Amino acid sequence: MARPVTRTYTWTQTRLETIQDQFRYFMTYGNISSSYIDDIDYAVGEKAVEALGIYGIDASGMRVIEAQLCVDWERSATLSLTVPTLTSGMSGWDERQAPEVKLVGRRFAEAADRLQLKTNFWVRFIRNIRADSTQHEHWCDRLGLSGTAPAWRDPPQRISESVFDLPELDVSILRAGRMS
């Protein structure tokens, strides 16, 4: 007679790995190609990326919605001194995805689908890279980035919140015009 088997899934990883996971999950909501995701994941691992935005543009080419994920690397370094690793079992997490990242990402993806928006993304590098044109050009080339995000159709309104278990992360959604 076969005995019942119970299996559990647990994980432990560094704060940096967990931050990289959040960026990776976040990018999937904007239908970003896996090659870009891999390259940006690398840049996040090198702490070269400060923020990433995924946005939707309407038929006129104007930005109407955007989701942003930002990291404060100084705060992350400080938090890593006392809580260097994170483990499974955090309330509301879906596998390794923070609930706040999932919520904002899904809201963005649903709105982009409902409004039939074309999606794209932008990356903001850390201040030291932005201040050094050679480094900035190197990273843009390394990640295959060029151009700028399109203008907003109307001035955007923002809803923002910190990620509870990763307070060095901030996730937000911006919409053109008034929020309802």
MOJOVEN-V515065 format. One line per field, one symbol per residue. phi: phi as a letter, one per 20 degrees, with the letter a starting at -180 (. if undefined). burial: b if it has 24 or more other C-alpha atoms within 12 Angstrom, else e. A space follows every 10 residues. Layout:
phi=???
burial=???
This chain:
phi=.fefddccdc bcbfgffffg gfffggfffe lfffffgfff ggfffelede bccdcddefe nefcbbdccc cdffffffff fdcfcccfnf gnfdlddfff ffffffffff ffffeleedb bccdefgfff fdgffffgff fgemdbncff fffcgeddcc beegecffdc cbcccfnffd
burial=eeeeeeeeee eeebbbbbbb bbbbbbbbbb bbeeebbebb bbbbbebbbb bbbbbbbbee ebbbbbbbbb bbbeebeeee eeeeebeeee eeeeebbbbb bbbbbbbbbe bbeeeebbbb bbbbbbeeee eeeeebeebb eebeeeeebb eeeeeeeeee bebebbbbbb bbbbbbeeee
